[in-house]
Structure formats: C-alpha cells, structure tokens
Amino acid sequence: MQYWIIQTLNSLALGGLLFLLAAGFSLIFGLMRIANLTHGSLYMLGAYVGISVLKYVPNLWLAAIIGGVIMAVFGGLVERLILRALAGNALGQVLVTLGISFIIADLCLMVWGGDPIPVPTPPALQQPILVGGVTFPTYRLVVLAIAVVTALALYLLMDRTRIGAMIRAGVDDMQMARAVGIPVSRLFTAVFCLGAALAGAGGIIGGPIMSAYPGLDADMLPLALIVVMLGGVGSLLGAFVGSFLIGAIYTFGTALLPDLAYVILFLPMIVVIAFRPTGLFGRQSV
Amino acid sequence: MTFNRRRFIQATGAGAAALVMPTIAQSQTGPIRVGLMTVKTGPLASGGIDMERALVQYLKERNTTLAGRKVDLFVGDSGGVPAQARTKIQELVERDKIQVMIGPLATAEALAADDYIRQAQLLTLSVAAAEDMTQRKPNPWFTRGTSTSSQCSMPLADYSHKTLKMRRMAVIADDIAYGHEMCAGFMRVFEENGGKVVQRMFPPLTVPDYGTYLAQLKTDIDGIFLGFAGSNGFRYLRQFNEYGLRGKVTPIGGMTALDEAVLRNMGDEALGIVTSCWYSAEIENAINKKFAANFRVDWSYDPGFYAAATYVEAAVLEATLNALKGNIEDKPSFMKTVRNIKVDTARGPVSFDRYGNVVGNIYIRKVERKDGRLVNRVIHTYPDVSQFWTYKPEEFLKNPVYSRDWPPAKNLES
C-alpha cells in the first residue's frame, strides 16, 4: 500500500515538473506552428542562470523569477532577431531553433563547465515529510503545488483576459485573427517570451531535483514533445492533462515493467496520434 | 617539354621516392605525432576536457619531448557520439597522420572504432572500458591502461562481502553496456562469496528522475551498488537522501559513481561512501603527489578518473618509447613492447596481460572531508588485479561476456 502511495505521489510530482516544462512549449507550438526545439535548452539555460543568480540572491523562488525574466528577454530577442527573419518558413524556423539549441549547449559548457551543478533545496524543505504513513520529499510536493498554481494562472490569463482571447484566436485561425486587427506579430513575441520564461523558471524550480548538467536540454526536450503531442498542440488543458498522464504512465510503467522504460514513454503517444492526430485536447486548426 | 614514357617514369619514381623518403628520414628524428581522441562537447565533456588537460600537463612536464623526440599533439572531439568518434579517428589518422592514439573515452566509441583501428593498424592506448576488446575479440592494436568495466567492481564485491559484511544487496546502473558489465562482475563475485543480489535495476541513461526507482528500492537489504557514469550517480545520491533513505541502506559505488569531478560539486551527502577505482587523487606515491599537486595548481580542483587516465596512458607511451629508443615507426614491435612493459605511474605500478589489458592496483576508497574539500581516501588496496580477477583467463573467457543476461541473476526477489 505504502509503495503505491509513494509511486502515486511520484507520478504527480513528475507531472508537475513536466507541466512547467511543457506549458510554454505548447503555447509557442500552438500559436506559431513551430516546434521550438530550443525549449529544452531554454530549460537548461534557465537552470544555469538560476545557479548564477543564486550566488547573489540566496532565495530559490526569487531566483526563479529573476531567471524567468532573463529568459523572457532572451526568448524575445531570439524571436525578434532570428525567427522573425524566417517568418512563413516553418521548416527553416524549426531548423534554426535546433541550431540555436546546439549553440546554447556549447555556451553553457563554456560558461558553467561540464560538471553537474546542484541547485540547493531551500533549507525549510530539505526534510522529507510523512504523508499517509510514508516519507516523501517535501520539495516535490511543493513543485506539484507550484505547477497547479501556474496552471491556474495560465488558465485565467488565457480564458479571462483580452490578451488570452487574442492568443486563442491566433491559435484557432491565424488569418482571421490578423484580418480583425489582432497584432499577431506582437503576440508572437509575447508568447515566445512567456514560453521562454516558463521554461527558464521551470529549469530553476526543477533544479533541486534534476540539477544542471550538460545534456539536460536533450533529456527534457523529448518529454516536452511527448506531453504536447499527447495532450494536443496549443491546448493548455492538453498540456496539463498530458503532463500528469505522462508522469503516471512513466512512473507506474517503469515500476511494473522496468525493462520497457522507453517503450512505455513513447507508445501511448504513438497510439494517441494514430487515432487522434490532434492529440487528446487539440483542435483542428483552420 | 615533351613528356615521354621514360621521363614519366623518372618523374613518378622521384615522386614515389619523395613520398617514401620523409618517413625514413623522419624515423628517429622527426616529431612523434600523438592523437588524443576525446570529448569536448556534449554530456561527456567534463571528463573529456580533463583528459586533454592532464595530457597537456604530462607533455609540458617533459618539455613536449618523449624518448628524445618532440611530440606534436592533435586533439579530436567526438561529442561523445560513437559514429562521430570513428570519423574523427579517421581524420586524425589520415589528415593529421598520427602515429599513436590515446583514447577514445567511451565504451561505445571504442566499439564503433574497433574495425577502423584494425584496418589502419592504429596504435591505441584506450581509456574506454569495453570488455571484449581485450577479452574474447582482442584487437591486436588496442591496449588499455585504465581498466575494463568490471575490473574495479569485482574487487569491490569481494570487499563489501568480506570487510563491510554485506550479505543482501541491490544493484543499480545505467542501462548501457558499461553499466551491465560492471553490475554483472559485481554480482558474480558477490554471489560466489555467498552474498545475494536480491534486486537489480537498470534505469535508462537519460532518466529524468529516479523517484520511481527509489520508491521500489528494498529497505531490508545491507547495501546498494551504484554503477553510474557521468552526472547520474550524483543525481541519484541526492534524490536518495531526499527520499530519506540515508541511514536505511548503505550505498557503495563503482569507479565512476563518485569521481573527483563529481565530488567537487557535492556536499555532506557523499560523506562516508565507499567506492572502488584504479585511481584516487589521494594515492600516496611520488608520481601521483606531483601530478595531483600540479593539476590542482593549474585548475584548482583534484584530478579524477579521466585526467588520471591520459596521464597514465602517457606514462605507458613514454616508457614504451624509451624501451624502443623512440622508434614508433615499427608498429608490431611497439605493440609487443607495450604489452611487456612494466612502468610506475600515478596509479601505481602498471603492466599488461597478453590480451592488452592492464594489470594494476585497484583501490577501495572512502569519501572524506580534507582541507575543506571532499576526497576519495584510499582505505584498502587490491594489488595487481587483472581483468580476470582471481579467475583463470581461459576459464573466464569460456563464459559469455558480462551483460544483462550473464551471469544469470538467481536470487532476485520481486
């Protein structure tokens, strides 16, 4: 029984971490129609930047916010200066994001070196707590809570604000959105900044669990892809459900069938895409 | 000028002679062209960069001269990708004309380059641990001064049973050949001593999170063997503490689980953990003391596995060249000499078996704090360990190579 409680908590915590990673990816993919392959690198860069910020600001949450802002600026620059020049050329844009991810990986190696760097867990959260008779790392539950709060905030942003309505309009029908006077171009930049900020902050918040190390980008990118493909491109609900679904499938899958770790991760995505190409919650874009 | 047949023959003959001449003239006098096949980008870069730093230090300490000949060093970077490693090695051989290669770093890279090394008859002093390249499919041009995957885990199994008195253990390692080979060697020796491996886990190399594996870990065991490489051991151990497992299960580690490169970013969670390796920056011999001290001065951290690997291979190279009076051009006699050489290195005395693999000390180390930093203090030495441990080579080689499936795990409990 205890075992199942721990594994359930594990799957929820992993789902929360995945949501922080995948939400921004889904937004960018949905609006701009490009798979932003720098997303894993933004996550890794966020973690490294957070580590440097932590040297001056010894508070993880503050570092996450500062890191998020820095990554937003970085993302905005990438969008304005590089992707903008390739507007309309989706394949070119995807390839450029891939190229940028290699550049970021090497820059991180130059600046922060090749050794794994830990992100310290906030002292108050270092001790495991007892949940239903099992010991579980407190910090992971906090990550879960942060993910839920972030999801709520994004939901309110997307569903209750004018800018959210504009983004949804852009996702659903870009040309019509332009025709009715929505500044799609500025929206692109805003969404890219938001996506980058989420990825960067996610990297720092995930830091105490994952650490920062070369290759973190390549470890995280496929997970973001799986979650978004499964949940549906451009759908916040899809990213949310997809994250927890993948968290659960991964956790219970590797617990029950340890030899099939990779199969378990990718098989559900393939099945869903085969029968529902838009993903669980994605809508056919016009 | 008309170009008749005679003139053509003269010209090409002269050309051919010109092609041959320099190598003749070069032998004994020209510089020795040494290639370092390493990894300077990607996830394995940390170790790869250390390989270059230590080799450069070795050459600098000798005024870039080995056995009276200058050394030209060429460095290749594979990014840790096996196919890339093969291409880069080819480039080092065919463009840079290297005469001897130190490297590559990773097991998969060595396996990918195996054919080419044979074909090019490239003198290779390997850092990679691929077992069968010095066992059932020995490559005649391949010599390894570090260790095979299981060469350090077999003595550790002996130590954990006899000295640490462990009886029931779990093993966990990356799901790659290196991890399988290490665990298999550990399990075989541990169970033949009378212990039982009751749980075995192979998480994927790029697993995002060890939470599920930690939740599965049995707590009615004496210890767990960590067969991780790179940053994985470091992440596993941090999460191990997060889940409150410290004090319930004792972790012990293979040769790359708590390397010096990882230790410098760790904290108290690493204290007291026992690992085994063919090296430690703390080994008390004159060569190592000088090496570690100089390395620390230049880079302000302790040399680890990878730094020591090239430093040791360079010492093997120098001793061989000294024995041959610098004549590296005679490849067969180089290979014959290197495999019969005995040399004192930073890791202690080194010699080779007839399959080209090192016979040398294996150290049992324990993480301690010294001068404010974490170090692997040597607590026990297994002298002159071969890749066959205490088994007879012929009998050892009759078994299949160590893997996920061999030896069979008989005592796993579900």
HADDOCK unambig.tbl for C-alpha pairs under 7 A between the chains (distance, minus, plus):
assign (segid A and resid 3 and name CA) (segid B and resid 215 and name CA) 6.66 0.50 0.50
assign (segid A and resid 6 and name CA) (segid B and resid 215 and name CA) 6.40 0.50 0.50
assign (segid A and resid 7 and name CA) (segid B and resid 212 and name CA) 6.29 0.50 0.50
assign (segid A and resid 7 and name CA) (segid B and resid 215 and name CA) 6.62 0.50 0.50
assign (segid A and resid 10 and name CA) (segid B and resid 211 and name CA) 6.12 0.50 0.50
assign (segid A and resid 10 and name CA) (segid B and resid 212 and name CA) 6.60 0.50 0.50
assign (segid A and resid 106 and name CA) (segid B and resid 41 and name CA) 6.60 0.50 0.50
assign (segid A and resid 113 and name CA) (segid B and resid 46 and name CA) 6.98 0.50 0.50
assign (segid A and resid 114 and name CA) (segid B and resid 45 and name CA) 5.62 0.50 0.50
assign (segid A and resid 114 and name CA) (segid B and resid 46 and name CA) 4.06 0.50 0.50
assign (segid A and resid 115 and name CA) (segid B and resid 46 and name CA) 5.55 0.50 0.50
assign (segid A and resid 115 and name CA) (segid B and resid 261 and name CA) 6.73 0.50 0.50
assign (segid A and resid 115 and name CA) (segid B and resid 262 and name CA) 6.59 0.50 0.50
assign (segid A and resid 116 and name CA) (segid B and resid 231 and name CA) 5.70 0.50 0.50
assign (segid A and resid 116 and name CA) (segid B and resid 262 and name CA) 6.96 0.50 0.50
assign (segid A and resid 117 and name CA) (segid B and resid 265 and name CA) 6.08 0.50 0.50
assign (segid A and resid 118 and name CA) (segid B and resid 265 and name CA) 6.92 0.50 0.50
assign (segid A and resid 128 and name CA) (segid B and resid 242 and name CA) 6.42 0.50 0.50
assign (segid A and resid 128 and name CA) (segid B and resid 243 and name CA) 6.36 0.50 0.50
assign (segid A and resid 128 and name CA) (segid B and resid 244 and name CA) 6.20 0.50 0.50
assign (segid A and resid 135 and name CA) (segid B and resid 243 and name CA) 6.81 0.50 0.50
assign (segid A and resid 135 and name CA) (segid B and resid 244 and name CA) 6.93 0.50 0.50
assign (segid A and resid 136 and name CA) (segid B and resid 243 and name CA) 5.73 0.50 0.50
assign (segid A and resid 137 and name CA) (segid B and resid 242 and name CA) 5.39 0.50 0.50
assign (segid A and resid 137 and name CA) (segid B and resid 243 and name CA) 5.39 0.50 0.50
assign (segid A and resid 209 and name CA) (segid B and resid 239 and name CA) 6.96 0.50 0.50
assign (segid A and resid 210 and name CA) (segid B and resid 209 and name CA) 6.93 0.50 0.50
assign (segid A and resid 210 and name CA) (segid B and resid 235 and name CA) 6.82 0.50 0.50
assign (segid A and resid 214 and name CA) (segid B and resid 42 and name CA) 6.07 0.50 0.50
assign (segid A and resid 214 and name CA) (segid B and resid 43 and name CA) 4.68 0.50 0.50
assign (segid A and resid 215 and name CA) (segid B and resid 42 and name CA) 6.33 0.50 0.50
assign (segid A and resid 215 and name CA) (segid B and resid 43 and name CA) 4.87 0.50 0.50
assign (segid A and resid 219 and name CA) (segid B and resid 206 and name CA) 5.91 0.50 0.50
assign (segid A and resid 219 and name CA) (segid B and resid 208 and name CA) 6.78 0.50 0.50
assign (segid A and resid 251 and name CA) (segid B and resid 212 and name CA) 5.66 0.50 0.50
assign (segid A and resid 255 and name CA) (segid B and resid 212 and name CA) 6.39 0.50 0.50
